[in-house]
Each structure stands twice: as structure tokens, then as C-alpha cells.
Amino acid sequence: MMLDWVMRGVLALLVVALLVVGLAWVFQRKLIYLPDRSPVPPAAAVLPGARDVTLTTADGLRLGAWYVPAAAPERGVSVLVAGGNAGNRAYRAPLARALAGRGLSVLLLDYRGYGGNPGEPSEAGLALDVRAAREHLARSGDALIYFGESLGAGVVAELATEHPPAALLLRSPFTDLADAGQVNYPFLPVRPLLWDRFPVTAHLAGVRVPTTVVYGSHDTIVPPHLSRAVAEAAPGLVGNVEIAGAGHNDRVFLDGPELVDAVVDLAARVT
């Protein structure tokens, strides 16, 4: 009798576990991508002098983005900012303001499904989105720096394999999405479940441009050991900046001096 009760309990736990894993598999992109879908205000209402631009992707989507021109003296460098998995471009206005104030033009990209844009995010979709942003900036003739924030580090690392930039800034990068996912969902078999991979270190193996990695010592979303591993894997590493006490979403990662100086230092290298 006791054995039957134990077996029923084990079976019930197994069913619950399978249900949890099944739901995670079906709805995984809802766990990965956390867009603020709200339409954003006009660029100039948030960043004086900025303008709204429309990017057209290879699969026909029209995506809103903000272009922020450099303040004088201009450095002849443009920064393509690929954000993380949450929010929209309005959240990154302080970053654009700080970089523009140091003579760098900035394009704040919103992926499909973010900031009022059509479509649903996926690894393949984001790859098309960032290519449209890069094509837009390439017309300026400026040297290009790709700035990838967290998940965006995976987006720009993949882009760099096909279209190498003048330099690369990876903010709070992970080695691949499965490693980061296992930290945040330790109770799930993350690696075999994932559809989207974002293999940052694998992409970087063939990217030999000046690369700086910036991360926080108290990051609990992308632990610092993952960002350090990215730095170790970057053939073109010129900067490895660990910001003491900083967490993943702290304000220092928008307009803090360590981050802004790291981008400006890269710009000085490429000009």
C-alpha cells in the first residue's frame, strides 16, 4: 500500500515536471524576449536634434529607429546600438545622448516587436533587423562601431562575422544563450530546449577587430564569469572593463563614465 502511494507521488511529480518543461519549450520566446511594445515618442521630443528613421528588412518589415547626430567636433564614427532583450529604444536615450556629446553619431535600433515595430522577435529575425540598421549607417561613410548590450552582443557578434565593423563593444555579454539561460532557469534543461542560440564566443572566433568587453561585478542576470569568458575568446580584445559593484541594469551601463569612455577609446583607435 505504501509502495503504491510512493509510486503515485513519483508519477505525479514526473507529470508536473514534464508539463513545466513542455510549457517552457512552447513559450520559450516569451521568456527570452521581453519587449516594451509601446509606440515611442518622436526622436526629437526625447533627444533634441535626433530624427526618426525607418529601416526596411530583407523580409519586408519596416522598423522604427532613432538617429542621433554627433555633437561637434565630430569624430567620423557612428555607433550602432543593438539593445538587450527588454525595453525599447527610448530606454537607451541616455546612452545616445552621452555618446553624441562625445562626438559620435548613434543609431538606436529597435528589433521587430519592440517599440511599436511589427513582427515577433527571434534569433533569425534580429539578424535581419541589425543588417538593415548597418546598411542604413554604412551610407554615412563613417567608421562603424557595433555596440551590443547583453542579448544584443549576440546580435552584433553574428553581424560582425559577415560585415566586420571598425570596432566592437560588447556590454554584459554571455558566451551563448544557453549558458545565460541555465543561470536564470536552473531547474530546466535549457540547452536541449532552446530554439535560439546566440553563440557569442563561437562568432567571435573569426572576428579580429578591436573589441572591448564591459560588464558588472555584481551582475546576477549575466554573471561576470560569462563576460570574462567572452573577453578571453575575443581575438581582437583591447579592453576588458569590469565595473565594480554594478548589476545588469544599473544606470552606469547607460551613461556611466566607464562605459562611455570605453566607446570613445575604441573610436580613437579607429580614427
SEDO-113419 format. One line per 10 residues: number of its first residue (from 1); for each residue x, y, z of N, C-alpha, C, O. Coordinates in steps of 0.001 Angstrom, whole numbers, plus 500000, padded with zeros to 6 digits. Example, Ala and Ser with C-alpha at 12.3 -4.5 7.8 and 13.67 -1.06 7.14 Angstrom:
% residues 2
1> 513190/494310/507800/512300/495500/507800/513200/496700/507800/514236/496681/508465  512850/497750/507080/513670/498940/507140/512900/500030/507870/513409/501138/508039 .
% end
This chain:
% residues 271
1> 500836/498794/500000/500000/500000/500000/500872/501258/500000/500653/502181/499216  501872/501274/500900/502792/502408/500970/503544/502566/499660/503765/503689/499208  503944/501449/499035/504666/501493/497770/503799/502107/496683/504282/502905/495879  502520/501740/496654/501599/502329/495667/501509/503834/495845/501493/504577/494863  501451/504286/497081/501344/505734/497364/502597/506453/496885/502523/507529/496291  503759/505837/497155/505022/506440/496721/505084/506507/495208/505484/507529/494650  504700/505446/494542/504741/505406/493085/503812/506451/492474/504151/507089/491477  502648/506618/493076/501716/507642/492578/502300/509042/492761/502138/509912/491906  502982/509243/493891/503611/510541/494121/504710/510826/493120/504819/511935/492597  505532/509807/492854/506605/509966/491874/506030/510234/490494/506535/511089/489766 .
11> 504993/509522/490132/504354/509707/488829/503772/511112/488704/503879/511743/487652  503153/511603/489787/502590/512952/489757/503680/514001/489584/503517/514961/488832  504800/513810/490292/505916/514748/490144/506475/514707/488725/506821/515745/488159  506562/513523/488159/507062/513387/486792/506147/514096/485810/506623/514767/484894  504858/513959/485986/503903/514627/485103/504031/516146/485213/504001/516853/484206  504173/516639/486442/504335/518083/486643/505622/518568/485995/505639/519611/485341  506703/517809/486176/507982/518202/485584/507891/518244/484066/508378/519184/483438  507272/517233/483477/507117/517203/482021/506244/518359/481541/506496/518938/480485  505222/518689/482317/504360/519808/481958/505130/521117/481985/504988/521941/481081  505952/521317/483023/506751/522540/483129/507719/522645/481970/507852/523705/481359 .
21> 508402/521538/481660/509356/521544/480551/508643/521787/479234/509140/522530/478388  507490/521172/479052/506731/521359/477818/506277/522797/477636/506362/523343/476537  505795/523411/478707/505364/524808/478624/506547/525722/478337/506435/526672/477562  507689/525427/478973/508880/526234/478721/509321/526121/477268/509767/527103/476676  509199/524932/476694/509586/524737/475297/508657/525518/474366/509114/526183/473436  507364/525434/474621/506382/526089/473746/506477/527606/473851/506413/528308/472842  506629/528109/475071/506570/529560/475300/507951/530167/475548/508044/531245/476136  509014/529507/475118/510357/529967/475467/510657/531368/474973/511351/532119/475658  510156/531745/473804/510469/533095/473311/509783/534171/474144/510221/535321/474142  508717/533817/474854/508100/534767/475778/508980/534969/477008/508884/535996/477679 .
31> 509833/533995/477303/510760/534110/478423/512051/534807/478017/512703/535445/478844  512422/534684/476738/513673/535258/476255/513507/536727/475891/514312/537565/476296  512469/537040/475132/512272/538395/474603/511185/539088/475421/510060/538600/475531  511548/540231/475987/510637/540975/476862/510476/542407/476344/510870/543358/477018  509905/542558/475161/509847/543892/474562/508826/544795/475235/507776/544345/475693  509161/546084/475283/508147/547100/475521/507602/547447/474143/508287/548089/473347  506388/547032/473860/505813/547192/472529/505170/548559/472318/504686/548859/471226  505163/549376/473344/504508/550679/473242/505158/551527/472152/506383/551533/472028  504360/552241/471363/504959/553189/470413/505785/554217/471172/505391/554670/472246  506915/554578/470616/507792/555546/471269/507486/556949/470751/506940/557088/469657 .
41> 507821/557978/471500/507599/559345/471028/508541/559690/469889/509480/558938/469626  508317/560806/469208/509274/561242/468176/510664/561416/468777/510815/561828/469927  511661/561098/467984/513037/561140/468481/513395/562508/469041/513999/562605/470109  513025/563562/468327/513411/564914/468737/512753/565342/470038/513237/566256/470704  511634/564681/470414/510980/565009/471675/511766/564489/472865/511602/564976/473983  512617/563507/472628/513413/562903/473696/514862/563369/473629/515487/563635/474655  515386/563464/472412/516785/563831/472186/516818/564968/471172/516735/564708/469972  516934/566212/471611/516946/567338/470676/517975/567141/469572/519136/566819/469828  517520/567343/468336/518400/567169/467187/518352/565784/466585/518839/565570/465475  517763/564827/467314/517653/563463/466790/516524/563389/465779/515653/564257/465734 .
51> 516550/562347/464975/515473/562191/463993/515051/560730/463894/515833/559812/464139  513796/560551/463529/513250/559218/463310/513691/558710/461948/513693/559455/460968  514065/557436/461893/514402/556799/460626/513615/555498/460529/513201/554929/461538  513419/555044/459307/512741/553781/459061/513692/552838/458355/514278/553181/457328  513840/551665/458904/514716/550637/458351/513842/549566/457704/512836/549149/458277  514223/549130/456526/513474/548074/455843/514307/546809/455822/515421/546795/455299  513765/545751/456391/514489/544490/456498/514351/543668/455217/513496/543947/454377  515196/542659/455083/515177/541814/453890/513876/541041/453756/513518/540623/452654  513159/540844/454862/511863/540159/454767/510696/541135/454765/509552/540742/454990  510984/542401/454511/509921/543364/454230/509333/544102/455403/508336/544802/455226 .
61> 509887/543989/456587/509376/544750/457723/509948/546166/457716/511090/546380/457311  509155/547118/458161/509598/548496/458301/509695/548800/459791/508697/548810/460511  510933/549048/460233/511221/549203/461650/511591/550646/461971/512393/551265/461272  510998/551166/463030/511366/552486/463509/512662/552450/464283/512929/551498/465017  513477/553494/464123/514740/553638/464854/514995/555124/465055/514336/555960/464439  515953/555453/465920/516341/556845/466145/517787/557049/465722/518663/556250/466053  518024/558115/464996/519386/558506/464638/519716/559786/465395/518968/560762/465338  520842/559773/466103/521269/560917/466904/522602/561403/466344/523609/560709/466486  522638/562576/465711/523896/563055/465119/524899/563462/466188/524535/563844/467301  526157/563371/465823/527236/563726/466739/527272/565230/466986/527000/566027/466088 .
71> 527606/565596/468201/527901/566998/468510/529310/567314/468012/530152/566426/467883  529545/568571/467740/530875/569000/467311/531838/568967/468503/531437/569265/469628  533085/568610/468269/533662/568181/466989/533345/566716/466699/533512/565851/467559  532893/566454/465493/532543/565090/465111/533799/564252/464896/534829/564762/464453  533704/562962/465215/534844/562054/465100/534813/561222/463818/535768/560500/463530  533723/561313/463042/533612/560480/461855/533359/559021/462187/533743/558126/461434  532706/558785/463330/532398/557429/463791/530922/557360/464150/530394/558252/464814  530257/556297/463708/528865/556049/464087/528783/554773/464904/529500/553807/464642  527903/554776/465896/527728/553639/466793/526347/553036/466555/525329/553712/466709  526323/551764/466180/525073/551021/466017/524781/550334/467346/525519/549441/467762 .
81> 523712/550748/468009/523374/550206/469325/522286/549147/469172/521156/549454/468794  522641/547900/469469/521698/546789/469492/521392/546470/470947/522259/545995/471681  520173/546727/471355/519807/546612/472764/519689/545180/473246/519873/544230/472486  519379/545049/474520/519184/543747/475123/517805/543187/474827/517163/543579/473852  517355/542272/475669/516106/541564/475377/514867/542296/475874/513750/541840/475633  515041/543427/476567/513890/544094/477176/513838/545572/476790/514824/546142/476322  512665/546180/476998/512508/547620/476787/512339/547989/475327/511878/547191/474512  512722/549217/475016/512752/549708/473634/513781/550838/473563/514476/551110/474542  513876/551488/472419/514954/552451/472218/514881/553657/473139/515905/554273/473433  513691/553999/473594/513574/555142/474495/514340/554904/475797/514823/555853/476414 .
91> 514452/553644/476217/515185/553318/477442/516670/553653/477295/517358/553883/478290  517158/553681/476060/518595/553854/475814/518946/555269/475374/520047/555519/474881  518010/556191/475554/518260/557587/475204/519450/558172/475968/520234/558901/475361  519629/557893/477267/520803/558456/477960/522120/558012/477342/523075/558789/477307  522190/556780/476856/523401/556296/476199/523667/557084/474926/524789/557531/474691  522631/557255/474102/522794/558003/472855/523198/559443/473132/524047/559996/472433  522595/560053/474147/522926/561445/474485/524394/561572/474895/525089/562500/474480  524850/560628/475714/526230/560685/476194/527227/560466/475064/528243/561158/474995  526952/559521/474182/527881/559243/473085/527884/560375/472066/528942/560763/471570  526709/560903/471754/526641/562020/470805/527392/563228/471357/528046/563956/470611 .
101> 527294/563432/472661/528008/564541/473277/529519/564408/473196/530238/565392/473372  530008/563205/472933/531443/562971/472780/531850/562881/471306/532941/562407/470986  530967/563338/470413/531326/563418/469004/531022/562194/468175/531545/562052/467069  530172/561288/468694/529830/560058/467981/528366/560086/467558/527488/560393/468364  528107/559769/466304/526726/559599/465863/526223/558240/466338/526998/557292/466463  524922/558153/466602/524360/556944/467211/523066/556556/466496/522222/557406/466211  522925/555266/466211/521649/554725/465744/521121/553783/466808/521741/552763/467108  519962/554129/467384/519301/553271/468356/518319/552377/467616/517278/552835/467145  518659/551106/467520/517836/550134/466816/516775/549566/467743/517061/549250/468898  515556/549435/467244/514553/548606/467904/514279/547406/467009/514013/547558/465817 .
111> 514344/546213/467590/514078/544996/466847/512590/544885/466492/511760/545655/466974  512290/543939/465663/510889/543604/465379/510176/543243/466687/510706/542508/467521  508960/543781/466842/508191/543534/468055/508489/544483/469194/507814/544439/470222  509492/545349/469036/509886/546295/470080/509518/547722/469662/509604/548074/468485  509110/548534/470634/508895/549951/470383/507884/550245/469291/508073/551175/468507  506809/549463/469227/505778/549685/468222/506089/549088/466864/505304/549260/465931  507211/548388/466722/507561/547767/465445/506747/546498/465205/506361/545821/466157  506485/546175/463941/505757/544939/463620/506650/543717/463806/507865/543834/463959  506022/542546/463791/506761/541298/463819/506977/540751/465212/506659/541394/466212  507534/539527/465254/507839/538843/466503/509328/538521/466537/509878/538062/465536 .
121> 509988/538751/467663/511443/538555/467721/511850/537086/467712/511172/536220/468266  512975/536846/467066/513634/535544/467053/515086/535802/466678/515422/536900/466232  515948/534813/466850/517349/534999/466504/517512/535340/465028/518262/536252/464679  516816/534615/464164/516915/534882/462723/516347/536249/462380/516895/536955/461533  515251/536627/463030/514650/537926/462758/515534/539073/463192/515667/540059/462467  516143/538962/464365/517033/540023/464848/518252/540175/463952/518776/541278/463795  518706/539072/463364/519833/539144/462427/519459/539983/461205/520289/540742/460705  518232/539857/460722/517782/540679/459603/517644/542144/460027/517965/543053/459262  517167/542359/461240/516954/543729/461723/518272/544495/461822/518362/545644/461390  519293/543851/462393/520560/544553/462582/521262/544778/461246/522027/545733/461112 .
131> 521020/543930/460269/521583/544168/458939/520968/545395/458286/521659/546158/457611  519677/545584/458485/519033/546783/457959/519600/548034/458618/519782/549057/457957  519883/547957/459926/520467/549101/460632/521878/549378/460139/522250/550532/459928  522657/548335/459956/524029/548506/459472/524040/549096/458067/524867/549957/457768  523136/548646/457203/523070/549181/455841/522751/550671/455854/523305/551438/455066  521858/551074/456751/521499/552486/456859/522713/553314/457275/522981/554357/456679  523444/552863/458284/524590/553623/458775/525750/553621/457787/526501/554593/457711  525902/552542/457033/527036/552428/456119/527013/553521/455056/528057/553881/454513  525833/554049/454758/525726/555105/453745/526402/556396/454196/526729/557245/453367  526611/556549/455490/527198/557790/456004/528682/557908/455682/529233/559009/455667 .
141> 529326/556778/455425/530770/556787/455215/531580/556807/456489/532809/556766/456439  530911/556869/457648/531617/556845/458931/532201/555463/459206/531720/554461/458678  533236/555418/460032/533662/554156/460624/532563/553690/461572/531966/554507/462273  532291/552387/461602/531186/551865/462398/531695/551094/463609/532583/550249/463504  531111/551409/464755/531296/550613/465959/529976/549917/466251/528930/550563/466319  530024/548603/466424/528843/547877/466855/528858/547817/468376/529847/547416/468989  527731/548228/468975/527568/548198/470427/526444/547213/470726/525285/547468/470399  526790/546086/471351/525791/545078/471673/525603/544952/473163/526550/544682/473901  524363/545150/473608/524027/545089/475033/523423/543731/475359/522341/543411/474868  524098/542924/476175/523561/541658/476658/523165/540762/475477/524042/540308/474742 .
151> 521880/540500/475279/521443/539725/474120/521929/540363/472829/522255/539665/471868  521977/541691/472807/522452/542403/471621/523896/542106/471283/524309/542284/470137  524690/541648/472277/526062/541233/471985/526060/540043/471038/526912/539940/470155  525098/539146/471225/524966/538024/470312/524542/538470/468927/524979/537902/467926  523689/539487/468865/523216/540002/467584/524368/540621/466792/524528/540326/465607  525168/541472/467429/526235/542155/466690/527429/541239/466441/528150/541423/465460  527651/540251/467316/528745/539308/467073/528469/538512/465808/529379/538259/465018  527225/538120/465615/526867/537400/464388/526993/538306/463175/527502/537881/462138  526537/539552/463287/526662/540503/462184/528122/540707/461804/528451/540809/460623  528994/540766/462802/530413/541026/462558/531079/539915/461752/532087/540157/461087 .
161> 530531/538699/461800/531122/537618/461010/530937/537847/459519/531740/537380/458712  529879/538566/459151/529595/538841/457738/530018/540242/457331/530524/540451/456229  529809/541201/458226/530149/542604/457957/530999/543116/459121/530457/543730/460040  532306/542884/459109/533139/543322/460235/533077/544836/460418/533187/545581/459444  532901/545295/461648/532897/546726/461917/534327/547237/462066/535284/546467/461978  534460/548538/462291/535770/549072/462648/536155/548635/464053/537335/548437/464345  535158/548484/464928/535406/548054/466313/534107/547517/466906/533021/547707/466358  534256/546841/468041/533137/546127/468650/533142/546369/470152/534166/546189/470811  531985/546781/470698/531820/546948/472147/530730/545987/472598/529590/546076/472144  531078/545083/473479/530134/544094/473999/529877/544404/475465/530776/544314/476301 .
171> 528645/544768/475761/528268/545152/477123/527518/543993/477785/526460/543584/477307  528063/543468/478880/527448/542362/479627/527121/541179/478729/525995/540682/478754  528096/540713/477927/527797/539606/477020/527836/538258/477725/528515/538093/478739  527103/537299/477177/527200/535908/477619/527931/535097/476549/528051/535527/475401  528411/533929/476938/529114/533052/475999/528168/532497/474948/528482/532504/473758  527038/532027/475377/525916/531707/474494/524646/531762/475332/524704/531801/476561  523505/531765/474659/522250/531978/475379/521967/530855/476366/521391/531094/477427  522364/529635/476028/522096/528515/476930/522813/528686/478263/522253/528382/479316  524049/529172/478219/524783/529389/479472/524085/530427/480347/523967/530248/481559  523624/531511/479728/522908/532532/480488/521557/532012/480968/521133/532295/482088 .
181> 520888/531249/480110/519582/530710/480480/519663/529742/481640/518763/529703/482479  520738/528952/481701/520870/527995/482787/521021/528693/484133/520604/528167/485164  521625/529892/484116/521747/530680/485350/520378/531142/485824/520077/531103/487017  519557/531579/484885/518259/532153/485246/517159/531109/485435/516171/531361/486126  517330/529942/484823/516334/528858/484949/517060/527557/485289/517097/526633/484477  517636/527489/486493/518468/526330/486846/517695/525019/486928/518300/523947/486924  516372/525088/487003/515543/523891/487138/515139/523312/485785/514431/522306/485735  515579/523935/484682/515203/523481/483345/516429/522985/482572/517532/523499/482760  516235/521982/481698/517315/521557/480800/517404/522535/479621/516937/522242/478521  518005/523686/479868/517911/524799/478935/518504/524481/477569/517871/524735/476544 .
191> 519707/523929/477544/520409/523776/476260/519620/522934/475257/519481/523367/474114  519100/521768/475609/518361/520996/474602/517008/521601/474220/516431/521236/473196  516507/522519/475038/515196/523110/474749/515255/524283/473774/514273/524569/473090  516386/524956/473705/516440/526257/473027/516300/526150/471515/516883/525274/470876  515508/527070/470961/515453/527278/469510/516508/528306/469094/517178/528134/468076  516653/529371/469880/517576/530465/469564/518837/530300/470405/518754/530033/471604  520013/530459/469777/521260/530080/470422/522185/531243/470767/522777/531256/471846  522319/532214/469875/523212/533360/470077/524593/532920/470595/524958/533265/471719  525353/532176/469809/526661/531679/470256/527748/532741/470133/528494/532755/469154  527838/533609/471096/528717/534779/471020/530174/534372/470826/530830/534850/469901 .
201> 530686/533497/471686/532107/533153/471587/532425/532442/470280/533500/532643/469715  531518/531622/469797/531752/530948/468517/531839/531960/467382/532690/531831/466502  530967/532965/467391/531023/534003/466358/532309/534814/466465/532914/535150/465448  532726/535128/467676/533897/535988/467852/535187/535344/467355/536151/536046/467053  535213/534041/467269/536445/533345/466885/536995/533850/465561/538208/533845/465350  536113/534287/464665/536567/534766/463367/536533/536273/463214/536692/536782/462105  536327/537002/464312/536196/538464/464253/537439/539099/464884/537620/539051/466101  538285/539688/464049/539578/540195/464534/539642/541720/464461/540592/542293/463929  538619/542356/465002/538603/543814/465063/538809/544223/466517/538585/543412/467416  539234/545469/466772/539376/545921/468165/538073/545720/468938/537012/546195/468531 .
211> 538173/545015/470050/536989/544613/470808/537181/544959/472275/538226/544679/472862  536155/545573/472860/536147/545863/474289/534932/545203/474919/533830/545258/474372  535137/544583/476069/534061/543941/476824/533882/544710/478136/534846/544934/478868  532645/545111/478426/532329/545867/479641/531231/545116/480391/530245/544694/479787  531395/544949/481700/530417/544183/482470/530518/544580/483937/531466/545245/484355  529519/544156/484710/529481/544493/486129/529874/543328/487007/529577/542176/486691  530536/543621/488099/530988/542563/489001/529848/541941/489793/529995/540834/490312  528702/542637/489897/527561/542125/490664/526377/541793/489766/525228/541839/490206  526653/541459/488514/525589/541094/487571/525076/539704/487922/525842/538740/487920  523783/539595/488223/523187/538297/488539/522410/537723/487363/521990/536567/487418 .
221> 522209/538494/486307/521491/538014/485120/522462/537382/484128/522238/536273/483642  523545/538103/483837/524669/537523/483087/525875/537600/484022/526546/538631/484077  526156/536537/484749/527236/536587/485741/528570/536981/485113/528835/536651/483956  529407/537683/485869/530650/538207/485294/531571/537136/484723/532353/537429/483819  531503/535905/485224/532403/534886/484669/532078/534588/483209/532960/534197/482444  530805/534772/482815/530451/534572/481404/531027/535689/480539/531528/535431/479445  530960/536923/481022/531522/538045/480265/533045/537950/480197/533648/538285/479178  533662/537495/481284/535121/537309/481248/535507/536255/480215/536518/536394/479527  534702/535208/480111/534981/534164/479122/534856/534711/477703/535617/534318/476818  533908/535609/477480/533784/536256/476173/535042/537063/475869/535581/537000/474764 .
231> 535503/537824/476868/536716/538621/476672/537904/537729/476317/538692/538061/475432  538028/536609/477003/539133/535694/476732/539053/535101/475333/540076/534749/474744  537833/534989/474797/537643/534372/473480/537774/535363/472328/537808/534951/471168  537848/536657/472624/537854/537676/471562/539267/537853/471017/540144/538318/471745  539514/537494/469750/540865/537628/469189/541367/539064/469161/542571/539303/469255  540442/540031/469031/540854/541426/468926/540722/542215/470217/540626/543441/470185  540715/541530/471351/540464/542215/472622/541484/543328/472886/542695/543106/472861  540956/544531/473140/541806/545659/473523/541384/546239/474865/542120/547033/475453  540197/545850/475364/539733/546368/476645/538844/545366/477353/537956/544769/476744  539087/545185/478644/538293/544286/479490/537950/545074/480742/538745/545146/481678 .
241> 536745/545672/480754/536379/546647/481780/535335/546045/482712/534185/545851/482319  535729/545755/483923/534794/545264/484936/534446/546421/485863/535326/546994/486505  533167/546762/485933/532718/547881/486760/532324/547341/488128/531351/546598/488254  533076/547714/489140/532887/547180/490485/531506/547532/491030/531081/548686/490991  530815/546513/491540/529536/546710/492197/528353/546879/491284/527233/547038/491771  528547/546852/489971/527455/547136/489036/526645/545882/488732/527199/544808/488502  525316/546040/488736/524404/544986/488311/524022/545159/486861/524413/546133/486217  523264/544220/486350/522993/544147/484906/522285/545384/484365/522594/545840/483264  521346/545927/485119/520526/547032/484619/520800/548357/485320/519943/549240/485322  521971/548508/485908/522302/549743/486601/522504/550893/485614/522882/550678/484462 .
251> 522248/552105/486077/522344/553299/485229/523762/553490/484659/523930/554107/483607  524765/552966/485347/526139/553115/484872/526327/552505/483489/527264/552860/482774  525430/551579/483106/525530/550948/481795/524776/551708/480710/524654/551237/479579  524273/552885/481065/523683/553770/480058/524607/554947/479765/525016/555154/478623  524932/555713/480795/525772/556885/480549/526880/557031/481579/527394/558129/481791  527251/555923/482221/528346/555957/483169/529682/556209/482481/529862/555820/481327  530618/556850/483166/531885/557226/482525/532706/556038/482043/533376/556133/481015  532668/554909/482774/533462/553752/482342/533001/553250/480977/533819/552950/480107  531683/553161/480798/531151/552661/479537/531373/553652/478411/531844/553277/477337  531041/554910/478644/531188/555925/477602/532650/556072/477196/532961/556170/476009 .
261> 533540/556088/478171/534968/556191/477857/535446/554994/477043/536298/555137/476166  534899/553814/477331/535302/552622/476582/534930/552751/475105/535697/552348/474231  533754/553313/474830/533338/553501/473433/534212/554571/472769/534656/554402/471633  534449/555659/473480/535274/556739/472924/536693/556251/472663/537298/556636/471662  537232/555419/473534/538573/554867/473326/538615/554019/472054/539589/554075/471304  537573/553244/471812/537504/552470/470570/537447/553406/469354/538098/553161/468339  536662/554477/469475/536573/555432/468370/537922/556053/468066/538268/556259/466902  538683/556352/469104/540024/556933/468897/540929/555942/468167/541763/556342/467355  540766/554653/468455/541572/553646/467775/541262/553577/466284/542167/553408/465467  539996/553707/465933/539632/553501/464522/539746/554761/463698/539623/554712/462474 .
271> 539983/555908/464354/540158/557145/463580/541600/557595/463642/541954/558617/463054 .
% end
